[in-house]
Amino acid sequence: MDASLAVRARGIAKYFGEVVALDGVDLDVAQGRIHGLVGPNGAGKTTLLGLLLGLAVADSGELEILGVPVGRTVAAVDGVAGFVDGPGLYPSLTARQNLAALAALRGGGRTAGIEEALAEVGLGEVADDRVRGFSLGMRQRLGLAAALLTRPRLLVLDEAANGLDPAGKRDVHGVLDRLAADGTAVVLSSHRMDDVEALCAEVTILATGRIVFSGPPAKLAAESRELDYRLVTSDPAAARRLAAGTDGVRLVEGGAARYGDAVVVVRAAVPALDELVANVVRSGVAVRELAPLVSPLESAFLALTASQEAVR
Ligand SMILES: Nc1ncnc2c1ncn2[C@@H]1O[C@H](COP(=O)(O)OP(=O)(O)OP(=O)(O)O)[C@@H](O)[C@H]1O
């Protein structure tokens, strides 16, 4: 048992009939860390999060949550909160009434913290509106507020950023950062690599029930080889000519049609890209913008999952 770990999973397997949803999954999540779970549809993310929430039990393997070994009975460990497949809410009640009802269900009917939780997720002004009229993003925020009421030490969120507008995203990221700073571990799944990169100290990539990568996103990004970059310079024609003449750099056709004539899209690994930039600047052409077209995490994720599919 390792008390510094909020989650310690070893060799977790979960089957649904013939379907292998999880196949030998190891996972360590330290307290105070935000851990991202990513993977294509059907990879096993929701299944794994469900095990952490005590909604199901693994068929084999060991699982410790907040230092407590999880047995073979379906039960949530104290200190764990969150949701999979969207938060369970009462549509005919207001946001505030929903939180009060959940607090009552959990026993004691404690209403302390409801106002703070609503304010923290940015729902203070709609606290007395019925949830029936709430958008997906507002429901997600209310689900998070419900989890906050329990002062969790492990928060588990399945696609909680779904439907959030930029303000909602900022609020939710702020809440998660604050929780992590206070020592709460957060495990979240997301299809948004930019969210994962912005929030998570560590990421686990699952594909067809197996772990393809686990570690800091920066490590994954460093391992990725060639990426597509958009390059904006003071002389696109010269940049195109120089890109074509730099070893290890390829021009990506169709870039101008998609992004305009000022943009040159090149495919290269970092050393060749450095060489191109040096060549461009040496030729008296100014570099105004250079950025990967897709994030390094997304690109590495696609490459890793594609290579795993090819092995299968
Ligand atoms: N209750 C169930 N009964 C039968 N099969 C299931 C059940 N739950 C999940 N599965 C199967 O297990 C596999 C993993 O599903 P899971 O929902 O965990 O994936 P996911 O990574 O969350 O996918 P998505 O990104 O689409 O939400 C899939 O093949 C799915 O069809």
PDBQT file of the ligand as one rigid body, heavy atoms in Angstrom, charges set to zero:
ROOT
HETATM    1  N1  LIG A 401     -22.141  -2.474 -20.057  1.00  0.00    +0.000 N 
HETATM    2  C1  LIG A 401     -21.491  -2.929 -21.125  1.00  0.00    +0.000 A 
HETATM    3  N2  LIG A 401     -21.910  -4.043 -21.763  1.00  0.00    +0.000 NA
HETATM    4  C2  LIG A 401     -21.245  -4.517 -22.841  1.00  0.00    +0.000 A 
HETATM    5  N3  LIG A 401     -20.133  -3.943 -23.358  1.00  0.00    +0.000 NA
HETATM    6  C3  LIG A 401     -19.686  -2.839 -22.772  1.00  0.00    +0.000 A 
HETATM    7  C4  LIG A 401     -20.332  -2.260 -21.629  1.00  0.00    +0.000 A 
HETATM    8  N4  LIG A 401     -19.647  -1.154 -21.255  1.00  0.00    +0.000 NA
HETATM    9  C5  LIG A 401     -18.617  -1.034 -22.130  1.00  0.00    +0.000 A 
HETATM   10  N5  LIG A 401     -18.637  -2.036 -23.026  1.00  0.00    +0.000 N 
HETATM   11  C6  LIG A 401     -17.660  -2.263 -24.108  1.00  0.00    +0.000 C 
HETATM   12  O1  LIG A 401     -16.365  -2.164 -23.527  1.00  0.00    +0.000 OA
HETATM   13  C7  LIG A 401     -15.478  -1.451 -24.378  1.00  0.00    +0.000 C 
HETATM   14  C8  LIG A 401     -14.958  -0.230 -23.664  1.00  0.00    +0.000 C 
HETATM   15  O2  LIG A 401     -16.012   0.721 -23.549  1.00  0.00    +0.000 OA
HETATM   16  P1  LIG A 401     -15.867   2.105 -22.784  1.00  0.00    +0.000 P 
HETATM   17  O3  LIG A 401     -17.220   2.729 -22.730  1.00  0.00    +0.000 OA
HETATM   18  O4  LIG A 401     -15.166   1.902 -21.497  1.00  0.00    +0.000 OA
HETATM   19  O5  LIG A 401     -14.905   2.921 -23.772  1.00  0.00    +0.000 OA
HETATM   20  P2  LIG A 401     -14.566   4.477 -23.809  1.00  0.00    +0.000 P 
HETATM   21  O6  LIG A 401     -13.087   4.566 -23.984  1.00  0.00    +0.000 OA
HETATM   22  O7  LIG A 401     -15.147   5.167 -22.637  1.00  0.00    +0.000 OA
HETATM   23  O8  LIG A 401     -15.268   4.943 -25.149  1.00  0.00    +0.000 OA
HETATM   24  P3  LIG A 401     -15.929   6.364 -25.564  1.00  0.00    +0.000 P 
HETATM   25  O9  LIG A 401     -14.783   7.278 -25.857  1.00  0.00    +0.000 OA
HETATM   26  O10 LIG A 401     -16.684   6.004 -26.799  1.00  0.00    +0.000 OA
HETATM   27  O11 LIG A 401     -16.790   6.804 -24.427  1.00  0.00    +0.000 OA
HETATM   28  C9  LIG A 401     -16.262  -1.150 -25.645  1.00  0.00    +0.000 C 
HETATM   29  O12 LIG A 401     -16.013  -2.170 -26.570  1.00  0.00    +0.000 OA
HETATM   30  C10 LIG A 401     -17.707  -1.185 -25.173  1.00  0.00    +0.000 C 
HETATM   31  O13 LIG A 401     -18.553  -1.551 -26.232  1.00  0.00    +0.000 OA
ENDROOT
TORSDOF 0
